[in-house]
Amino acid sequence: MAAKLKVFTWSDGFHAFTVATSSRPKALEAWGSKQDLFATGLASQLSGGPDYEAALASPGEVVERGLAIDVGKIGKAKPAKARGPSKAKAAKIEKLQAALADLDERHQAVRTDFEEQQATLNQARQEAEVTYEADRKSLAAALKKARA
């Protein structure tokens, strides 16, 4: 059994967009909206009028009526634009992602180099401490012997 159609509408101030669907999410999808227009109060369910009749005549298709432009004219709305980026934007995104990956790789190499240098410095410091302690012990013994 097919779901009962309901008619939903919203307006951008210039046009009223109306669609006959079985649910609010399907209406939002038909309008191409990423935002819940019902939650913000911009969209509502419609119960009569010329937009209601036009929407029921073509279920699932968005009907557009001019409010400030082409006032009163009722017709099918242009389909929602595809959500994907343009070819130029996709190429730019791909180039930036490659640059970011390259930067991360170079940064990791620099960090590894710093860690190796730090390990070398730590070893040299430890050797210097051992040498200092041995030399100090030897000189302290020589000083004690000279005073005696």
Secondary structure, DSSP 4 states (H G I P E B T S, - for coil): -PPPPEEEEEE-SSEEEEEEESSHHHHHHHHT-SS-TTTTTSEEEE-SSHHHHHHHHSTTS-EEEESSSSBT-EEEPPPPPPSSPPHHHHHHHHHHHHHHHHHHHHHHHHHHHHHHHHHHHHHHHHHHHHHHHHHHHHHHHHHHHHH-
